[in-house]
Amino acid sequence: MTLDEASKKIIFALDVKGLDDIEYWADTLAGKVEMFKVGKELFTSCGPAAVKAIQRRGGQVFLDLKYHDIPNTVANAMCEAARLGVQLTNLHALGGADMMETAVNAVHKEFSDAERPRLLAVTILTSSTVETLRQVGIEHSVQDMVVRLARLAKASGMDGVVASPLEISLIREACGSDFLIITPGVRPSFAALDDQKRIMTPAEAVSSGADYLVIGRPIAKASDPAKAAESIAAEISEGAA
């Protein structure tokens, strides 16, 4: 895999608070990463202006708001995300088949396949453990739940899932090669683990079958963020050689 191909696997988690920060990171990482993730904190602070600020600088956007509500509310929210022109957006698979199918049908009805974002389902958060699941009454293992939810998402028409790297191969086996897998919980060899509990290196995740890697602090906290992004791309390229 070339360095350019490897860099297109990276989504930078834009965990900042204001538009000035967005502009800095969009300019700093231009050409170093494929996409910028806008999550709940940033979107709550800046709203759609956060998405537009990235797009004005030629960046692509993963709108990571993890919708989970009644089916019609989630469907309408996904359509609004599509109107913003983002490339990826998501919901929680735990919302069930009806919620996912309603969202898929609404987006497909209003937008062509070329115009719409890819729709993703979050399986189990990378900070979760078997103890976390038991606290809310789920007695299955994390791996069993991830595969169960991935299969449900695919059957509901979703384009892919967000899942821990440790479940990539299981999802590939269950859902096939054309099902997108976006992977947080990735830490390059030079980075700290922070609060992620189910992790892999970037090279391991891509070799296992991840389509995109969501990476934030290992780039943001580096003394030279652009160089850190290049180093991650190099790890991916070398690992996939």
N, C-alpha and C positions, 0 to 999 in steps of 0.2 A: 504494500500500500504506500502511495506517495505521501509526502508531507502535506500537500494540498488536500488530498483525499482525507487524510487523518484530521486536519483542522476542521473539515466540514462535519466531523462527528461531535464537535464540542458546542454545547450551549452554555453560555456564561450566565450564572445566576446573578441577576442585577439587584442585589439586596442593598439598595440605597434609599434615601428619603426624598430627594428633590430633583428637579429638572436639570440643575447644573451638574449634578453627579452623573445623571444619565448621559449628558452630552460628553462629559469627560471620558466615560467608559466606552461609549460608542465610537469615539474618535481613537482612543488608545488601542482598542482591540479590533478595529476595522481590518478585515482580511486575516485575522488571527483565529477567529471563531466563526461558526456558521450562523449562530442565532443568539438572541438575548432573552432571558426569562424574566418576565414581569410577574411578580407574585402578589400576595395579598397586601403586604405592608406598603409596597410602592404604589399599587393601584389604589389603595384606600387613600394614600396621601395625595397622589397626583391625578388619578383617574385616567381617562383615555389619552390625556396629554402625554403621559409616559410612553404609550405606544407610538404616538405620532412623533415624539422627539427622536425615538430610535429610527423610525422609518424615514424621517427627513435626512438622516445621515446614511441612508442606504442599508440599514440593518433589518434583519428579519426578527420576528417576535414569537415566542412561546408564551401565551397568556395562561399562567398557572394559577387559576382561581379555584380549582377543585370544587365545582358546583355540586351541591347535594341538597335537593329540595323536592317539592312536589313536581311531577313530570312536566307540566306546562310551564312552570317557572324556569326550570332548567332548560327546556327547549328554547324559550324566548331568550334566555341569557346566552346560550350558545349561538343563536342567530345574531345577537348583538356583537358577540366576539367576531363572528365572520364578517360583519359589516366594517369592523375596524381593520380588516385586511391582515389579520395575524396568520401565521403559518400553522401553529399548533394551539389547541386549547383543550381543556380537560374537565372531567367530572369524577365523582367517586363511584366506583363500581358497586360499592355497598348500597347504593341507592336502588339497585335492582334492575331487572330487565325492562320493566315498563318505563322507568325513567330514562334509561339509555335509548330504547327504541323510539320513544317520543322525540328525544333530542335529535337522533339520527334522521328520522323522517322529516322533521321540521327544517333542518339544515339542507338536506338533499332536495327538498321541495323548492326552496328559495334560491339556492345557489347551484351553479354547475360544478362538476367535479374539479374543473380547473380553477374556479374562483374560491372554493371553500377551503377552510383550514382542515387539517387532519384532526380527527376527533379521538381523544385518548381517554382511557379509564384508569384512574388510580386504583391499584390493587390494595396492598397493605403498605403503610408508610415505612420508610427505612428506619425510623426510630422505634418501631414497634418490635416487641418480642412475644413469645408465647404467653408470658405473664400479662402483658398488656392486653392481649386478646381475651384471656380468661377473666380479666377485670370487667369486661363488657359482655360476658356470657358466651364467648366463642371458644369452644373446646377443641377445635381443630388446630393442627400445627400451622405455623406461618406458611410453610411451603404448600400445604394442602389448600389453604385459603387463597393464596396467590394464584395457583393453577385453576382452582374453581372459579375465581373471579375473572381471570383472563379468558377462560372458555365462555363464560357468560357474556363478557364484553364482545367477543368475536361473534357469538350467536346473535347478539343484539345489533350488529352492524357497525360497531366501533372499528376504527382503523388500527388501533393499537392500545398499548397499556404503558403506564408508568410503574416500574417495579424495581426492587432491589436487584443488584447484579447477581446475587447468589441464586436467583430464580430464573435467570435468563434461559439457560438450557432447558429447563422444565417447560417454560412457556413456548419455546421454539418447538419442542416435541409435541406439545398439546395443540398449538395454534398455527404452525406452519411458518414457512420462510417469508411470506408476504405480509405478515402481521408486524406492525412497528413496535419496537421496544425502546422506550426512553428510560435511561437509567441514572437516577441520583445515587448517592452513597458511593461515589467513586473518589478515590484519593490517590494521586500520583505518589511515587516512591518518596518524594521529598516533603510530603505534607503531613500534618497532624490529623488524627481521626476526628476531632471535635465531637459533635453529638450524634454522629452516625454510628449505628451498631452492626449493620450488615453491609459490608463494603468489599470492594475489589480495587485493584489498580486499573487505570484506563486501558492498558494493553490487554489485561485479562478479560475485562468486560467486553471489549470489541471482539476479541477472539472467541468469546462465548456466544456472540451473536447480537450484541446491542447495536442499534441503529444510531442513537444519539446518547451522549453523556452529559449530564447536567453537573457543572463544576462551578463553584463559587469561591469560597475562601482560599483554596490553594492558589488561585490567580489573584484575587482581590488583596490578599495579605502579603503577597510577594513584594520584595523591594523593587522588582522590575516586572510588572504584570504582563507586559507584552512578551517578555522573554520567558516567563513562566508558561504562558499559553503555547509558545513555540516548543518548549520542553515537553509539555504534555503531548502535543502532536507528534513529536519525535518518539516518545515512548510508545504511542499507538502504532506509528509507522513501523518501528523496529519489531514490536511484538507481533504484528500481523504479517511480517515478511515471510 
